Amino acid sequence: MSATAHTHAVSAARPLFESKIVRRAFVDALVAFNPRRMIRNPVMFVVEIGSAFTTVLGIDAAISGHGDAAAGFIFAVSAWLWFTVLFANFAEAMAEGRGKAQTDTLRAARKDVMARKLAAPDRGAASEPIVSAQLRKGDWVLVEAGELLPGDGEIVQGVASVDESAITGESAPVIRESGGDRSAVTGGTRVLSDWIVVRMTANPGETFLDRMIAMVEGAKRKKTPNEIALDILLAGLTIVFLLATTTLLPFSQYAVTATGQGQAVGLTVLVALLVCLIPTTIGGLLAAIGIAGMDRMIQANVIATSGRAVEAAGDVDVLLLDKTGTITLGNRQATQFLPAPGVTERELAELAQLSSLADETPEGRSIVALAEQRFQLQPGNPQSLGATVVPFTAQTRMSGLDLNGRLVRKGATDSVARFVAELGGTLPADVREAVDQVARQGATPLVVADGARVLGVVCLKDIVKGGIRERFAEMRRIGIRTIMITGDNPLTAAAIAAEAGVDDFLAEATPEAKLAMIRFWQAKGHLVAMTGDGTNDAPALAQADVAVAMNSGTQAAKEAGNMVDLDSNPTKLLAIVEIGKQMLMTRGSLTTFSIANDIAKYFAIIPAAFAATYPALGALNVMHLHSPTTAILSAVIFNALIIVALIPLALRGVAYKPAPASQLLRRNLLIYGLGGVIAPFPGIKAIDLLLTAIGVS
């Protein structure tokens, strides 16, 4: 399975034109000439029909010696029309090929392993060896250290360290255990220590790896609503130009008959005119843009169930983000010792460290580390000190140790107050004030006591991630509202929200409250995105327009979401929105370019096409092209080559820069609109000069 991890590591750096992918794409492009497949793209289907029609005209002219133009000219136009279709097919095949290259390795990595099927969900139950392909949903299996997980499942017993590099590409192992939101395991990952009993949640062929292969496979991607709408627009423009071009033939014939001079426009020229005027550039690149958007999501280690989800990410304007692990580092850290009157800070630190020696929680370890950092207090070992450890429980909400008759405790304020009162002590007013001060700052106060004597308060704070405030500012600039979701009380939530720079927050969040908030914003016409990993997140994930489930989360969360983050990194939601916006920007930019560059083709091909019928149109030959023949060929050749030139941009995407929609529109019109108008003039003129140089007249 390590090959999969290697594939993930290099996928983001894969060159745009890898030789293996190019070879496969060229073959697929030829196969795609099938009219049944081409008809899905109305613009390129018209070009294919035009290619076939001009080919027939060329053959007729070559055999009969009579035609609307020289056979060589007709064949030249026909050849470049075929190349136009080929290049469009090649662009789509290249985008699909990048996804297929990843699935090839995934398929190679997928293999059957031996498993131990249990008669009951207990390690001591009777077991039998079985091939993983024979396991069914609901079966229980025992997996021990060094063994591969035979399929997707939920841990029902035990805890283990699991190497998930085969799926995520990350080398650091993770802890998976029964219960809670970290019980899901994925087939093909390896248990590194201990053992777990797993209930299978998928049948063979329905595992996460199988779904991942199907999702990555670009050929199976469905079109998104915006893409369908753009298809309809392009089809409409094609029909309009088809009708306009068709009516030009009788007008030309009538003009020749009425004046008795000149020559009617030929069918070959009309086909060339039609192909140059319809939006062939975006028509040839549209599918590639959509598939490449999903490929970029894969490179970010996110599996999208459809292109619709990627597109929706680009339109999101409300983000719901969980506080813990997304906005904050995820574990509260000790940041300050606040001693009671008559107690030194060092004394408080010493007792706080002592009470935390057996506390393996991140908070407990941070207290030990802060005392060591501030006062060089070296932590000891409770056993070597002869101390009795008092573990934390939900009932006492305290922890500590008993040492030589001393009862050292730390915990919640009310719990320590009761403990001290039972020993005849009281909680000093100054300590209560310190507790209130810490709470107002959005931090968590822990009170430390030595028997009946209260020593002071340890401040535990959620550390806001570096740079997250700037990221939220970027979101705000592009019109995205950020909302923090947390189970904290409103006072703590407000303090953290202010520090992080989010626009709003939802405190004491319940599954019902999350769902209600999503529906509230959707009812106002907004597209909402959120992340989640627990079963209690499933209703909200199912309601959200973009729902990113963590791969480490429960099966219910992953089934409710329309994206799965293999890295289980909640902050990935920000990157997902950027990828979605980049895909929409790319599509909009190239559509603008495609429609704009038709303007230059008007000046190239229309004067050449009708010069023999309407000599006055020669005044429009502003590029001073050599002849009608070279002008028409130059426009057709440029029309084909521009698709090739834009393939890298379609695959890589337009560079994303956070900005309001109006600013992005102005930027696109300036760069791609103006560029689309200007670029064809020198391009067509250069091709005309080249054709003239090689003797085309």
C-alpha positions in Angstrom: 0.0 0.0 0.0 3.0 2.3 0.3 2.8 2.9 -3.4 -0.4 4.7 -2.9 1.2 7.1 -0.4 3.9 7.7 -2.9 1.4 8.5 -5.6 -0.3 11.0 -3.3 3.0 12.6 -2.5 3.9 13.2 -6.2 0.4 13.8 -7.6 0.5 17.5 -6.7 3.9 17.9 -8.5 2.9 15.9 -11.6 3.8 17.8 -14.7 1.0 18.9 -17.0 2.3 17.0 -20.0 3.6 13.7 -18.5 4.5 11.5 -21.5 2.4 8.5 -20.3 -0.7 10.7 -19.9 -0.1 12.4 -23.2 0.1 9.1 -25.1 -3.1 7.8 -23.5 -4.8 11.2 -24.1 -4.0 11.1 -27.8 -5.5 7.6 -28.2 -8.6 8.6 -26.2 -8.9 11.8 -28.3 -9.1 9.7 -31.4 -11.7 7.4 -29.8 -13.7 10.4 -28.9 -14.4 11.2 -32.6 -17.4 8.8 -32.2 -20.4 11.1 -33.0 -22.4 9.5 -30.2 -19.9 10.9 -27.7 -19.3 14.2 -29.6 -23.0 15.1 -29.6 -22.7 15.7 -25.8 -20.7 18.8 -26.8 -22.9 20.7 -29.3 -20.2 23.2 -30.3 -17.6 20.6 -31.2 -20.3 18.3 -32.7 -21.1 21.1 -35.2 -17.3 21.4 -36.0 -17.1 17.6 -36.5 -20.1 17.7 -38.9 -18.4 20.6 -40.7 -15.1 18.6 -40.9 -16.9 15.7 -42.5 -18.9 17.9 -44.9 -15.8 19.7 -46.2 -14.0 16.3 -46.5 -16.8 15.2 -48.8 -16.6 18.4 -50.8 -12.8 18.0 -51.2 -13.2 14.4 -52.4 -15.9 15.5 -54.9 -13.7 18.4 -56.1 -10.7 16.1 -56.5 -12.6 13.5 -58.5 -14.9 15.7 -60.6 -12.5 18.6 -61.0 -15.4 21.0 -60.2 -16.1 22.5 -56.9 -16.7 25.7 -55.0 -12.9 26.0 -54.5 -9.7 24.2 -55.4 -9.5 20.7 -54.0 -6.2 21.6 -52.2 -7.8 24.5 -50.4 -10.9 22.5 -49.4 -8.7 19.7 -48.0 -6.6 22.2 -46.1 -9.7 23.7 -44.5 -11.0 20.2 -43.8 -7.8 19.0 -42.2 -7.6 22.0 -39.8 -11.2 21.5 -38.8 -10.5 17.9 -38.0 -7.5 19.1 -36.0 -9.8 21.5 -34.1 -12.0 18.6 -33.0 -8.9 16.5 -32.2 -7.4 19.2 -30.0 -10.7 19.7 -28.1 -10.9 15.9 -27.5 -7.2 15.9 -26.5 -7.8 18.7 -23.9 -10.6 16.7 -22.3 -8.6 13.4 -22.5 -5.6 15.1 -20.8 -7.8 16.2 -17.9 -9.3 12.8 -17.6 -5.9 11.2 -17.9 -4.5 12.9 -14.9 -7.3 11.3 -12.8 -6.9 7.9 -14.5 -3.2 7.9 -13.7 -4.0 8.1 -10.0 -6.7 5.4 -10.2 -4.3 3.0 -12.0 -2.0 3.1 -9.0 -4.9 2.8 -6.6 -6.2 -0.3 -8.4 -2.8 -1.8 -8.3 -2.6 -1.1 -4.5 -5.9 -2.7 -3.8 -5.5 -6.3 -2.8 -7.1 -9.0 -0.8 -5.7 -9.8 2.7 -6.4 -12.5 5.2 -8.6 -11.5 8.1 -9.9 -13.1 11.3 -13.7 -13.1 11.4 -15.2 -13.1 14.9 -18.4 -14.8 15.9 -19.1 -11.9 18.3 -17.9 -8.3 18.8 -15.3 -9.4 21.4 -11.6 -10.2 21.1 -12.1 -13.4 23.0 -14.8 -14.7 20.6 -14.3 -17.6 18.3 -12.6 -16.7 15.1 -12.0 -18.1 11.6 -9.5 -17.1 8.8 -11.2 -15.5 5.8 -10.2 -13.7 2.7 -11.2 -10.0 2.8 -13.2 -10.3 -0.4 -15.5 -12.7 1.4 -16.3 -10.3 4.3 -19.7 -8.7 4.3 -21.1 -5.5 5.9 -21.8 -6.2 9.6 -19.1 -8.8 10.0 -16.6 -8.4 13.0 -12.9 -8.9 12.5 -9.9 -8.7 14.8 -6.9 -6.8 13.6 -3.7 -6.8 15.6 -0.3 -4.9 15.4 1.4 -5.3 12.0 -1.8 -6.3 10.1 -3.7 -4.6 7.3 -7.3 -3.6 7.8 -9.3 -5.8 5.5 -12.0 -3.2 4.8 -13.7 -0.1 6.0 -15.3 -0.3 9.4 -16.0 1.1 12.8 -14.0 0.1 15.9 -16.3 -1.5 18.5 -13.6 -2.6 20.9 -10.0 -1.6 21.6 -7.6 1.2 20.7 -4.7 1.2 18.4 -2.1 3.3 16.6 -2.9 3.2 12.8 -0.7 4.1 9.8 -3.0 5.8 7.3 -0.2 7.0 5.0 -1.6 4.7 2.3 -4.7 6.9 2.1 -3.6 10.3 3.4 0.1 10.4 2.4 0.9 11.5 5.9 3.6 9.4 7.7 2.6 10.3 11.3 0.4 7.5 12.8 -3.0 8.3 14.4 -4.9 6.9 17.3 -8.2 5.2 16.6 -10.5 3.9 19.3 -14.0 2.6 19.9 -16.6 5.2 20.7 -16.5 8.9 19.9 -15.7 10.5 16.6 -12.4 8.7 16.0 -13.6 5.2 15.5 -13.7 5.0 11.7 -10.9 3.0 10.0 -10.2 2.5 6.3 -9.3 -0.6 4.4 -5.7 -0.9 3.4 -4.3 1.0 6.4 -2.1 -0.8 8.8 -2.4 -1.2 12.6 0.9 -0.4 14.2 0.3 -1.3 17.9 -2.3 -3.0 20.1 -5.4 -4.5 18.7 -8.9 -3.5 17.6 -12.2 -5.3 16.9 -13.8 -3.8 13.8 -17.3 -4.0 12.5 -17.3 -3.9 8.6 -19.4 -1.0 7.2 -19.0 -1.8 3.5 -19.2 -4.9 1.3 -16.4 -5.7 -1.1 -16.4 -3.3 -4.0 -18.1 -0.6 -1.9 -15.1 0.4 0.3 -13.7 3.9 0.6 -10.9 2.9 -1.8 -13.4 1.7 -4.4 -15.4 4.9 -4.0 -12.2 7.0 -4.2 -11.3 5.3 -7.5 -14.8 6.0 -8.9 -14.7 9.7 -7.7 -11.2 10.3 -9.1 -12.1 8.9 -12.4 -12.9 12.0 -14.5 -14.7 10.1 -17.2 -17.5 9.3 -14.7 -18.0 12.9 -13.7 -21.4 14.5 -14.1 -21.8 18.0 -15.4 -22.6 20.7 -12.9 -25.7 23.0 -13.2 -23.5 26.0 -14.2 -21.7 23.9 -16.8 -25.0 22.7 -18.2 -26.2 26.3 -18.3 -23.0 27.3 -20.1 -23.5 24.4 -22.5 -27.0 25.7 -23.3 -25.6 29.2 -23.9 -22.9 27.9 -26.2 -25.5 25.7 -28.0 -27.7 28.8 -28.4 -24.8 30.8 -29.9 -24.0 28.0 -32.2 -27.6 27.8 -33.5 -27.7 31.6 -34.0 -24.5 31.6 -36.0 -25.6 28.4 -37.9 -28.8 30.2 -39.0 -26.9 33.4 -39.8 -24.3 31.6 -41.9 -26.9 29.5 -43.7 -28.8 32.6 -44.8 -25.7 34.1 -46.2 -25.6 31.7 -49.1 -28.9 32.7 -50.8 -28.0 36.4 -50.2 -24.7 35.9 -52.0 -26.3 34.0 -54.9 -29.0 36.7 -55.2 -26.4 39.5 -55.3 -24.4 37.8 -58.1 -27.6 37.1 -60.1 -28.9 40.7 -59.6 -25.6 42.4 -60.6 -24.4 39.8 -63.1 -20.9 40.0 -61.7 -18.9 38.6 -58.9 -19.0 35.1 -57.5 -21.2 33.5 -54.8 -19.6 32.4 -51.6 -18.7 28.7 -51.5 -19.9 26.1 -49.1 -16.3 25.4 -47.8 -15.9 29.1 -47.0 -19.2 29.2 -45.2 -18.3 26.1 -43.1 -15.0 27.8 -42.2 -16.8 31.0 -41.3 -19.3 29.1 -39.1 -16.5 27.3 -37.2 -14.6 30.5 -36.6 -17.6 32.4 -35.4 -19.1 29.8 -33.0 -17.4 29.7 -29.5 -15.1 26.7 -30.4 -12.4 27.8 -27.9 -14.5 27.4 -24.7 -16.5 24.6 -26.3 -13.2 22.7 -26.7 -12.0 23.4 -23.2 -15.1 23.4 -21.1 -15.0 19.7 -20.1 -11.3 19.9 -19.4 -11.8 22.8 -17.0 -14.4 20.9 -15.0 -12.4 17.7 -14.8 -9.2 19.6 -13.9 -11.1 21.3 -11.1 -11.8 17.9 -9.5 -8.2 16.9 -10.2 -6.9 19.9 -8.2 -9.2 18.9 -5.4 -7.6 15.4 -5.4 -4.2 17.0 -5.3 -5.3 18.8 -2.2 -6.2 15.3 -0.8 -9.9 15.9 -0.9 -12.3 13.5 -2.5 -15.4 15.3 -4.0 -18.3 13.0 -4.7 -19.2 15.1 -7.8 -18.2 18.1 -9.8 -21.3 19.8 -8.5 -19.7 19.9 -5.0 -16.5 21.5 -6.4 -18.6 24.1 -8.2 -20.7 24.8 -5.2 -17.5 25.4 -3.2 -16.8 28.3 -5.6 -20.1 29.9 -4.9 -20.0 29.5 -1.1 -20.6 32.8 0.8 -21.1 31.5 4.4 -18.6 29.3 6.1 -19.4 27.4 9.3 -16.1 26.4 11.0 -15.6 24.3 14.2 -13.5 26.2 16.7 -11.4 23.3 18.0 -8.8 22.2 15.6 -9.9 24.7 12.9 -9.6 28.1 14.5 -7.7 27.1 17.5 -4.8 24.5 17.8 -7.2 22.0 19.3 -5.8 21.6 22.8 -5.9 24.3 25.5 -2.5 25.4 26.7 -1.4 26.7 30.1 -0.3 30.3 29.5 -0.3 31.9 33.0 0.0 31.3 36.7 -2.1 33.7 38.9 -1.1 33.1 42.5 -3.4 33.8 45.5 -2.4 36.5 48.1 0.6 35.4 50.1 1.6 32.8 47.5 4.5 33.2 45.1 4.1 32.4 41.4 6.9 29.8 41.7 5.1 28.1 44.6 1.9 27.9 42.5 3.8 26.6 39.5 5.5 24.0 41.6 2.2 22.7 43.0 0.4 22.9 39.7 3.2 20.9 38.1 3.1 18.4 40.9 -0.7 17.9 40.5 -0.2 17.4 36.7 2.6 14.8 36.8 0.2 11.9 36.2 -2.1 14.0 33.9 -1.5 12.7 30.3 -4.0 15.1 28.8 -2.6 17.9 26.5 -3.7 20.5 29.1 -1.9 18.6 31.9 1.3 18.3 29.9 1.2 22.0 29.0 1.1 22.9 32.8 4.2 20.8 33.4 5.9 22.4 30.4 5.0 25.9 31.5 6.4 25.4 35.0 9.6 24.0 33.6 9.9 26.8 31.1 9.2 29.6 33.6 11.0 28.4 36.7 13.2 25.5 35.4 11.2 23.1 37.6 12.1 19.6 36.5 9.2 17.2 36.6 9.5 14.1 38.7 7.8 10.7 38.6 4.8 10.1 40.9 5.9 6.6 41.6 9.4 7.5 42.6 8.0 10.2 44.9 5.9 7.7 46.6 2.7 9.6 45.6 -0.8 8.2 45.1 -2.3 9.4 41.8 -5.8 10.8 41.9 -7.2 10.6 38.4 -9.6 13.0 36.8 -13.3 11.8 36.8 -16.4 13.4 35.4 -17.9 13.3 38.9 -15.1 15.1 40.8 -13.8 17.2 37.9 -10.5 17.3 39.6 -7.1 15.4 39.5 -3.9 15.5 41.5 -2.0 13.3 43.9 -1.6 12.5 47.6 2.0 12.9 48.8 3.2 12.5 52.4 -0.1 13.6 53.8 -0.5 16.5 51.4 -3.6 16.5 49.2 -2.7 18.4 46.0 -5.6 19.1 43.6 -6.4 21.1 40.5 -9.7 21.3 38.7 -12.8 23.3 38.0 -13.5 26.2 40.4 -16.7 24.8 42.0 -15.2 21.4 42.4 -12.0 22.7 44.1 -14.1 25.0 46.2 -16.2 22.1 47.6 -13.0 20.1 48.2 -11.4 22.9 50.2 -14.7 23.6 52.1 -14.8 19.9 53.2 -11.3 20.4 54.7 -12.4 23.6 56.5 -11.0 26.1 54.0 -12.5 28.8 51.8 -12.0 30.1 48.3 -10.4 33.6 48.7 -12.2 36.5 47.0 -9.1 37.4 45.1 -9.0 33.9 43.6 -12.7 34.2 42.6 -11.9 37.5 40.9 -8.9 35.9 39.1 -11.3 33.1 37.9 -13.8 35.6 36.6 -11.0 37.6 34.8 -9.7 34.5 33.1 -13.3 33.5 32.0 -13.9 37.0 30.6 -10.7 36.6 28.4 -12.3 33.5 26.9 -9.9 31.2 28.7 -10.5 28.3 31.1 -9.5 28.7 34.8 -8.1 25.8 36.9 -7.9 26.3 40.6 -4.9 24.7 42.5 -5.2 23.7 46.1 -2.9 22.1 48.7 -5.4 20.6 51.1 -7.5 23.4 52.5 -5.2 26.1 51.2 -5.9 27.6 47.8 -2.8 28.5 45.9 -4.2 30.3 42.9 -5.4 29.8 39.3 -3.8 28.3 36.2 -5.0 30.0 32.9 -5.7 27.5 30.1 -6.3 29.1 26.8 -7.4 28.0 23.4 -4.5 29.2 21.2 -5.8 30.7 18.0 -3.8 29.5 15.0 -1.2 31.9 13.5 -2.4 33.6 10.4 -6.0 32.5 10.7 -7.2 36.1 11.4 -5.6 37.2 8.0 -7.3 34.2 6.3 -10.7 35.3 7.6 -10.0 38.9 6.5 -9.4 37.5 3.0 -12.7 35.7 3.1 -14.4 38.9 4.2 -12.9 40.8 1.3 -14.4 38.4 -1.2 -17.8 38.5 0.4 -17.7 35.3 2.5 -19.1 35.4 6.0 -17.3 33.2 8.6 -19.2 31.7 11.6 -17.4 29.9 14.4 -19.2 26.9 16.0 -18.3 25.9 19.5 -19.7 24.1 22.5 -18.1 26.8 24.8 -20.3 29.2 26.8 -21.1 32.5 25.1 -18.6 34.5 27.1 -15.7 32.3 26.1 -16.9 32.0 22.5 -17.2 35.7 22.1 -13.6 36.3 23.3 -12.2 33.6 20.9 -14.3 34.9 18.0 -13.0 38.4 18.6 -9.4 37.2 18.7 -9.8 35.1 15.6 -11.6 37.7 13.6 -14.7 35.7 12.6 -17.9 37.5 11.7 -20.2 35.7 14.0 -20.3 32.7 16.3 -22.6 30.0 17.6 -22.0 29.1 21.2 -23.2 26.0 23.1 -23.8 24.5 19.7 -26.1 21.4 19.5 -26.8 19.3 16.4 -30.2 21.1 16.2 -28.7 24.5 16.5 -26.2 23.8 13.7 -28.9 22.5 11.4 -31.1 25.5 12.2 -28.3 28.0 11.5 -27.6 26.4 8.1 -31.2 26.5 7.1 -31.4 30.1 8.3 -28.7 31.3 5.9 -29.9 29.1 3.0 -33.4 30.5 3.4 -31.8 34.0 2.8 -30.3 32.7 -0.5 -26.8 31.9 0.7 -24.7 28.9 -0.1 -23.3 27.4 3.1 -20.3 25.2 3.7 -19.2 23.4 6.9 -16.9 20.7 8.2 -17.7 17.9 10.6 -16.5 14.5 11.8 -19.0 13.2 14.3 -22.4 11.5 14.0 -23.9 14.5 15.7 -22.6 16.6 12.7 -24.4 14.4 10.1 -27.7 16.3 10.0 -25.9 19.6 9.4 -23.5 18.1 6.9 -26.5 16.6 4.9 -28.1 20.1 4.9 -25.0 22.1 3.9 -24.4 22.9 0.3 -20.7 22.0 0.7 -20.2 19.4 3.4 -16.6 18.3 4.1 -16.4 15.2 6.3 -13.2 14.2 8.0 -11.8 10.9 6.9 -11.0 10.1 10.6 -14.7 10.8 11.5 -17.6 8.5 11.8 -19.2 6.6 8.9 -22.4 8.6 9.3 -20.5 11.9 8.9 -18.7 10.7 5.7 -21.9 9.4 4.2 -23.7 12.8 4.9 -20.9 14.9 3.4 -20.3 15.5 -0.3 -16.5 15.8 0.2 -14.1 13.7 2.3 -10.8 15.3 3.5 -8.3 12.5 3.6 -6.0 14.6 5.9 -8.8 15.2 8.4 -7.8 18.8 8.6 -10.7 21.1 9.3 -8.9 24.2 8.0 -8.9 22.5 4.5 -12.4 24.1 4.1 -10.7 27.4 3.3 -8.6 25.8 0.6 -11.6 23.9 -0.8 -13.4 27.2 -1.3 -10.4 28.7 -3.1 -10.2 25.7 -5.4 -13.9 26.0 -6.2 -13.5 29.7 -6.9 -10.5 29.0 -9.1 -12.5 26.6 -11.2 -15.3 29.1 -11.7 -12.7 31.9 -12.5 -11.0 29.7 -15.0 -14.3 28.9 -16.8 -15.4 32.5 -16.8 -12.0 33.8 -18.0 -11.7 31.4 -20.9 -15.4 31.9 -21.9 -14.7 35.7 -22.0 -11.5 35.0 -24.1 -13.4 32.7 -26.5 -16.2 35.1 -27.2 -13.9 38.1 -27.4 -11.5 36.6 -29.9 -14.3 36.0 -32.4 -14.2 39.8 -33.0 -10.8 39.6 -34.7 -11.9 36.6 -36.8 -14.7 38.8 -38.2 -12.1 41.2 -39.7 -10.1 38.2 -41.0 -12.6 35.9 -42.6 -15.7 38.0 -43.5 -13.8 40.3 -46.0 -12.1 37.3 -47.5 -15.2 35.2 -47.7 -17.3 37.9 -49.5 -14.7 39.9 -51.3 -15.7 38.3 -54.6 -19.4 39.0 -54.0 -19.2 42.4 -52.3 -15.9 44.1 -53.3 -16.5 47.0 -50.9 -15.9 44.7 -48.0 -12.3 44.8 -48.8 -12.1 47.9 -46.7 -12.5 45.7 -43.7 -9.3 43.9 -44.4 -7.5 45.9 -41.7 -4.8 43.3 -41.3 -3.9 43.4 -45.0 -4.0 39.7 -45.4 -2.4 38.4 -48.5 -5.4 36.8 -50.2 -8.9 35.4 -49.5 -7.4 31.9 -49.4 -4.6 32.7 -46.9 -7.1 34.8 -44.8 -9.6 31.9 -44.4 -6.9 29.3 -43.8 -5.1 31.6 -41.3 -8.4 32.1 -39.3 -9.1 28.4 -39.3 -5.6 27.5 -38.3 -5.6 30.0 -35.5 -9.0 28.8 -34.3 -7.4 25.3 -33.9 -4.1 26.3 -32.4 -5.6 28.6 -29.7 -7.2 25.5 -28.1 -3.8 23.9 -27.8 -2.3 27.0 -26.4 -4.9 27.3 -23.7 -4.8 23.6 -22.6 -2.2 24.3 -19.9 -4.3 27.1 -18.5 -7.4 25.0 -18.5 -5.6 22.2 -16.6 -3.7 24.4 -14.2 -6.4 27.0 -13.6 -6.4 30.8 -13.5 -4.3 32.1 -10.6 -6.6 32.7 -7.6 -6.5 36.0 -5.9 -9.0 36.8 -3.1 -11.0 39.8 -4.3 -14.7 40.9 -4.6 -16.7 39.6 -7.5 -16.9 43.0 -9.2 -13.1 43.4 -9.0 -12.6 39.9 -10.5 -15.1 40.7 -13.3 -13.1 43.9 -14.2 -9.9 41.9 -14.1 -11.2 39.2 -16.4 -12.6 41.7 -18.8 -9.3 43.5 -18.9 -7.0 40.5 -19.2 -9.1 37.9 -21.0 -11.7 40.1 -22.7 -9.2 42.6 -24.1 -6.6 39.9 -24.6 -9.1 37.8 -26.5 -9.8 40.8 -28.8 -6.1 41.6 -29.4 -4.4 38.2 -29.5 -6.0 36.9 -32.8 -4.8 39.9 -34.8 -1.1 39.3 -34.6 -1.7 35.5 -34.5 -3.7 35.4 -37.7 -1.4 37.9 -39.4 1.7 35.7 -38.5 0.0 32.6 -39.9 -0.9 34.5 -43.1 2.7 35.6 -43.5 3.9 32.0 -43.0 1.4 30.7 -45.6 2.4 33.3 -48.1 6.1 32.5 -47.5 5.5 28.8 -48.3 3.7 29.7 -51.5 0.0 29.6 -50.6 -1.8 32.2 -52.6 
